[in-house]
């Protein structure tokens, strides 16, 4: 049985790191739609629809974040749920359940098994290692 930590490390984290690295190192002011499509795993038509709906003229690093917020891919949905939770310093069980789409009961069980009192970015991996998927 795999843990959520394995899923996070093998699937989500590489995607997030790739996006982060691109945004931190890209020097071009305008980002082409193919790059956005590749990084966010969105179709060109979905990107164009988000651009239209949000009155975006050019894809920049700022508008990339807007596209990411409204995108339908798993990584975009994760990002928007995190933003909707106001990027807390301390997470509740319901925050974790909502952001990562993990059944609430599984999060509660993992919190107890891991003996975690306050979930933070520093110990969330420990929590994930107690959640089985």
DOGUVEX-994116 format. One line per 4 residues: number of its first residue (from 1); for each residue x, y, z of N, C-alpha, C. Coordinates in pm, 1 decimal. Layout:
N
NUM) X:Y:Z:X:Y:Z:X:Y:Z ~ ... $
This chain:
133
1) 84.3:-117.8:0.0:0.0:0.0:0.0:89.1:124.5:0.0 ~ 57.3:220.2:-86.9:135.8:342.2:-97.3:83.9:449.6:-1.7 ~ 173.2:538.9:32.7:133.4:649.6:118.1:107.4:772.7:31.7 ~ 37.0:867.3:89.3:14.2:992.8:19.0:147.0:1065.4:-2.2 $
5) 240.9:1046.2:88.4:373.1:1108.0:73.2:439.9:1059.0:-55.3 ~ 430.5:929.7:-81.9:488.8:876.0:-205.4:421.4:936.4:-327.6 ~ 288.2:944.7:-323.6:214.4:1006.4:-433.5:255.7:1152.9:-449.5 ~ 261.6:1225.7:-340.0:299.1:1366.9:-344.0:440.0:1382.6:-401.6 $
9) 535.2:1305.2:-350.8:674.9:1316.5:-394.7:694.7:1273.7:-539.3 ~ 620.4:1174.1:-584.1:639.5:1120.4:-718.2:554.1:1187.7:-825.5 ~ 443.2:1246.1:-785.2:350.8:1302.2:-883.7:335.0:1453.2:-872.2 ~ 296.5:1500.5:-757.0:266.6:1643.1:-741.4:391.2:1730.1:-727.4 $
13) 481.2:1690.7:-642.2:599.3:1772.1:-615.2:682.9:1800.8:-740.4 ~ 709.5:1702.7:-826.6:787.4:1734.2:-947.3:718.6:1838.8:-1035.4 ~ 587.4:1832.5:-1045.0:513.8:1930.6:-1125.5:525.0:2069.4:-1063.1 ~ 507.0:2076.6:-932.7:516.5:2204.7:-862.9:657.7:2261.9:-873.5 $
17) 757.3:2176.6:-861.1:896.5:2222.0:-871.3:927.7:2273.7:-1011.6 ~ 874.8:2205.1:-1112.6:897.2:2247.0:-1251.0:835.4:2385.5:-1275.1 ~ 713.8:2406.7:-1224.1:647.2:2536.2:-1237.3:726.0:2643.0:-1162.4 ~ 763.8:2612.5:-1040.3:838.5:2707.3:-956.9:970.8:2745.8:-1023.3 $
21) 1043.5:2648.4:-1069.9:1171.8:2674.0:-1135.6:1152.4:2760.7:-1259.9 ~ 1052.8:2728.6:-1338.3:1027.2:2807.3:-1458.9:999.0:2952.8:-1423.0 ~ 909.1:2973.9:-1327.8:871.8:3110.6:-1291.1:988.0:3188.4:-1229.7 ~ 1076.9:3118.9:-1162.0:1191.2:3186.0:-1099.7:1304.8:3214.3:-1197.2 $
25) 1313.7:3136.7:-1304.4:1429.5:3151.0:-1392.7:1398.0:3207.4:-1530.5 ~ 1273.5:3201.9:-1572.7:1239.0:3250.4:-1707.0:1258.1:3401.4:-1714.8 ~ 1328.0:3444.1:-1816.7:1356.0:3586.2:-1832.1:1263.7:3655.7:-1930.7 ~ 1197.5:3580.2:-2017.1:1104.8:3641.2:-2113.2:983.5:3696.7:-2038.3 $
29) 938.7:3814.8:-2080.7:822.9:3877.3:-2015.7:692.9:3811.8:-2058.8 ~ 687.0:3766.1:-2184.1:566.8:3703.4:-2237.5:590.6:3551.9:-2246.4 ~ 497.5:3475.4:-2192.1:508.4:3329.3:-2189.6:418.8:3273.3:-2299.6 ~ 472.2:3182.0:-2380.1:392.1:3128.1:-2489.1:292.9:3022.4:-2437.2 $
33) 185.6:3006.5:-2509.4:76.1:2919.2:-2468.2:119.3:2772.4:-2460.2 ~ 215.0:2730.6:-2544.8:263.1:2591.9:-2539.3:330.5:2562.1:-2406.6 ~ 407.0:2657.5:-2357.1:474.9:2640.5:-2228.2:372.5:2630.8:-2116.3 ~ 273.0:2718.9:-2118.2:167.9:2716.6:-2016.6:94.0:2583.7:-2021.4 $
37) 61.9:2539.7:-2140.1:-8.7:2412.4:-2159.1:71.3:2295.9:-2101.4 ~ 201.5:2295.6:-2129.4:289.2:2189.7:-2080.2:301.4:2193.1:-1927.4 ~ 327.6:2309.2:-1872.6:349.3:2320.8:-1728.5:223.0:2293.3:-1647.5 ~ 109.6:2341.8:-1695.6:-14.1:2330.4:-1618.0:-103.1:2214.5:-1662.8 $
41) -60.2:2144.5:-1768.6:-136.3:2030.4:-1821.0:-278.6:2072.4:-1857.3 ~ -285.6:2182.9:-1933.5:-412.9:2236.0:-1979.5:-413.5:2241.6:-2131.5 ~ -530.3:2229.2:-2191.5:-541.0:2240.4:-2336.8:-530.8:2387.4:-2377.3 ~ -495.4:2408.6:-2502.0:-488.0:2545.3:-2553.7:-624.3:2612.0:-2544.7 $
45) -729.5:2537.4:-2574.5:-863.6:2596.9:-2571.8:-902.8:2638.5:-2430.4 ~ -866.3:2560.0:-2330.5:-896.9:2598.6:-2192.8:-818.5:2723.3:-2153.6 ~ -693.6:2729.5:-2190.3:-611.5:2847.2:-2159.5:-671.3:2970.5:-2225.9 ~ -709.2:2957.7:-2352.0:-767.4:3071.2:-2424.2:-897.8:3116.3:-2358.8 $
49) -976.8:3022.5:-2311.1:-1102.5:3056.6:-2244.0:-1074.5:3133.2:-2113.8 ~ -976.5:3085.1:-2035.4:-939.4:3153.6:-1910.2:-888.1:3293.6:-1941.0 ~ -808.3:3306.1:-2045.5:-754.0:3435.9:-2087.0:-868.8:3531.3:-2121.8 ~ -964.5:3482.2:-2200.8:-1080.2:3564.6:-2239.3:-1162.0:3605.9:-2117.6 $
53) -1192.2:3509.3:-2031.5:-1277.6:3534.9:-1914.4:-1214.5:3630.5:-1813.7 ~ -1081.9:3643.9:-1818.1:-1011.7:3728.0:-1720.7:-945.7:3849.8:-1785.0 ~ -984.8:3879.5:-1908.8:-933.1:3997.3:-1980.1:-780.8:4004.5:-1977.3 ~ -716.6:3893.7:-2007.4:-570.9:3887.8:-2010.7:-524.9:3912.4:-2154.6 $
57) -435.4:4009.0:-2171.8:-384.3:4040.8:-2304.7:-267.8:3949.7:-2342.8 ~ -172.7:3934.2:-2250.7:-54.0:3852.3:-2272.5:-32.2:3764.3:-2149.8 ~ 25.6:3648.3:-2173.2:56.9:3562.1:-2060.6:191.9:3604.7:-2003.9 ~ 186.0:3656.0:-1883.0:305.1:3696.1:-1809.5:312.7:3607.3:-1685.7 $
61) 412.7:3627.6:-1604.1:421.4:3548.6:-1480.8:299.9:3574.2:-1392.5 ~ 252.8:3696.2:-1390.2:133.6:3729.1:-1309.8:9.3:3658.7:-1365.0 ~ -13.0:3668.9:-1495.2:-131.9:3606.4:-1553.0:-119.7:3453.5:-1555.0 ~ 2.8:3402.6:-1555.0:23.9:3257.7:-1543.1:-42.1:3207.1:-1414.2 $
65) -23.8:3281.9:-1306.4:-81.3:3245.5:-1176.9:-233.7:3249.1:-1184.4 ~ -288.0:3346.4:-1254.9:-433.2:3353.6:-1272.3:-482.6:3232.4:-1350.2 ~ -412.2:3197.1:-1456.0:-448.8:3078.8:-1535.2:-439.7:2954.4:-1448.1 ~ -335.4:2945.6:-1367.9:-318.4:2830.8:-1278.8:-434.6:2823.0:-1179.5 $
69) -477.4:2937.0:-1129.7:-587.3:2939.9:-1032.7:-717.5:2887.3:-1094.0 ~ -743.6:2921.3:-1218.2:-869.5:2883.2:-1283.0:-862.2:2753.9:-1363.4 ~ -743.2:2697.6:-1378.6:-727.2:2577.7:-1459.9:-792.8:2454.8:-1398.9 ~ -818.5:2355.9:-1484.1:-890.8:2236.2:-1440.0:-800.9:2115.1:-1412.6 $
73) -671.4:2125.9:-1438.7:-583.3:2011.2:-1415.0:-567.3:1988.2:-1264.7 ~ -520.1:1871.3:-1228.5:-502.4:1837.5:-1086.5:-411.6:1938.6:-1015.5 ~ -303.8:1976.8:-1080.1:-209.1:2068.0:-1016.3:-271.2:2206.8:-999.9 ~ -351.5:2248.2:-1096.0:-420.1:2378.6:-1085.8:-525.0:2374.8:-974.6 $
77) -598.8:2267.4:-967.9:-701.4:2255.0:-863.4:-638.1:2255.0:-724.6 ~ -527.1:2184.7:-709.2:-454.7:2184.2:-582.1:-413.0:2326.7:-545.7 ~ -358.4:2397.1:-641.9:-314.8:2535.8:-620.6:-432.7:2624.0:-578.7 ~ -543.9:2614.3:-648.5:-658.0:2700.8:-616.0:-718.2:2665.9:-480.1 $
81) -718.9:2537.9:-443.7:-768.2:2501.8:-309.8:-676.5:2557.9:-201.1 ~ -546.5:2555.2:-225.1:-451.7:2612.4:-129.7:-475.8:2762.7:-115.8 ~ -493.2:2830.7:-227.0:-520.5:2974.8:-224.3:-653.2:3001.8:-153.2 ~ -754.6:2923.2:-183.0:-885.4:2941.7:-118.6:-877.3:2920.2:32.3 $
85) -780.5:2841.9:75.8:-760.0:2819.9:219.4:-672.4:2928.4:279.9 ~ -638.6:3026.5:199.5:-559.1:3142.1:241.7:-417.0:3105.4:283.8 ~ -363.4:2996.5:226.6:-226.9:2950.7:250.6:-193.4:2962.0:399.8 ~ -257.0:2879.8:479.6:-238.2:2892.3:624.7:-98.3:2852.9:671.1 $
89) -58.2:2911.5:783.6:68.6:2872.2:846.5:51.8:2739.9:920.3 ~ -66.5:2721.3:976.0:-102.1:2596.7:1043.0:-227.2:2542.9:975.4 ~ -223.8:2415.6:944.4:-335.5:2352.5:876.1:-421.9:2276.9:975.5 ~ -551.1:2279.7:952.8:-641.9:2194.7:1028.8:-660.3:2065.2:949.8 $
93) -719.4:1967.1:1012.9:-749.0:1842.0:942.3:-839.7:1869.9:823.2 ~ -935.4:1959.3:840.4:-1026.5:1990.4:728.9:-952.9:2063.7:616.1 ~ -852.3:2147.6:650.0:-770.8:2211.7:546.0:-700.0:2106.1:461.8 ~ -635.7:2012.7:527.4:-561.9:1907.1:457.3:-656.8:1824.9:371.0 $
97) -769.7:1789.6:427.9:-869.2:1711.6:354.6:-913.8:1785.7:228.9 ~ -944.0:1913.1:243.5:-991.4:1994.5:130.9:-882.0:2018.4:26.6 ~ -767.3:2065.7:70.5:-660.4:2102.0:-23.5:-612.0:1980.6:-102.1 ~ -588.5:1869.9:-33.3:-527.8:1753.4:-97.3:-629.3:1646.2:-136.1 $
101) -758.6:1674.4:-111.8:-865.8:1582.9:-148.8:-846.1:1444.8:-87.7 ~ -819.2:1444.3:42.1:-800.0:1322.4:120.0:-919.1:1311.2:213.8 ~ -980.0:1193.8:224.9:-1093.5:1180.4:317.1:-1056.9:1229.8:458.4 ~ -1146.5:1307.7:514.7:-1125.3:1370.9:644.6:-1087.7:1268.3:751.9 $
105) -1156.3:1155.5:752.9:-1129.6:1051.5:853.8:-986.8:999.5:841.3 ~ -936.5:990.2:719.0:-798.7:944.5:696.8:-698.2:1045.4:752.4 ~ -730.3:1173.5:738.1:-642.1:1278.3:790.6:-641.0:1272.4:943.3 ~ -759.2:1259.9:1002.7:-767.0:1250.7:1149.3:-688.8:1131.7:1202.5 $
109) -704.1:1018.1:1137.9:-632.6:897.2:1180.1:-480.9:918.0:1168.9 ~ -438.2:980.5:1060.6:-294.6:1005.8:1039.5:-239.8:1103.2:1143.0 ~ -316.9:1205.1:1177.7:-274.3:1302.2:1280.0:-251.2:1229.6:1411.9 ~ -341.7:1140.9:1445.3:-329.7:1066.4:1570.9:-209.8:970.7:1567.0 $
113) -197.4:895.0:1458.2:-87.9:797.8:1446.2:48.9:866.1:1443.5 ~ 55.3:983.3:1381.4:182.5:1054.6:1370.1:211.7:1140.4:1492.7 ~ 115.6:1148.4:1583.1:128.2:1231.4:1703.8:163.7:1376.4:1670.1 ~ 89.1:1431.9:1576.9:110.7:1570.1:1535.1:4.6:1657.8:1600.2 $
117) 49.8:1764.9:1663.0:-44.7:1857.9:1726.9:-83.7:1970.8:1633.3 ~ 16.0:2033.6:1572.1:-7.9:2143.6:1478.0:53.3:2106.2:1344.1 ~ -29.3:2100.0:1241.6:19.8:2065.6:1108.7:73.5:2192.5:1043.7 ~ 199.7:2186.1:1002.5:264.8:2298.2:934.9:335.7:2246.1:810.0 $
121) 392.9:2336.3:733.7:469.4:2294.0:616.6:592.3:2212.5:657.0 ~ 635.9:2227.1:781.5:753.7:2153.7:829.2:723.0:2007.5:861.7 ~ 599.3:1975.9:898.1:568.8:1837.1:934.5:460.3:1773.3:847.9 ~ 419.9:1842.5:742.8:314.2:1786.8:658.1:358.6:1657.1:590.1 $
125) 486.8:1646.1:556.4:535.9:1521.6:495.6:523.6:1404.6:592.9 ~ 547.9:1430.1:719.2:530.6:1325.0:819.9:384.8:1280.8:822.0 ~ 294.2:1377.3:819.6:152.0:1344.3:816.8:119.5:1261.6:693.2 ~ 166.4:1305.4:576.1:141.0:1233.9:451.6:191.8:1089.8:458.0 $
129) 298.8:1067.1:532.6:354.7:930.4:539.5:264.3:835.9:619.7 ~ 166.1:890.7:689.7:70.7:810.1:766.0:-64.5:797.6:696.2 ~ -75.7:852.2:577.8:-201.1:844.0:502.4:-178.9:745.1:388.4 ~ -258.5:639.3:388.8:-244.0:533.6:288.4:-350.0:547.3:180.4 $
133) -302.6:530.0:58.1:-394.0:542.7:-56.6:-393.6:416.4:-139.8 $
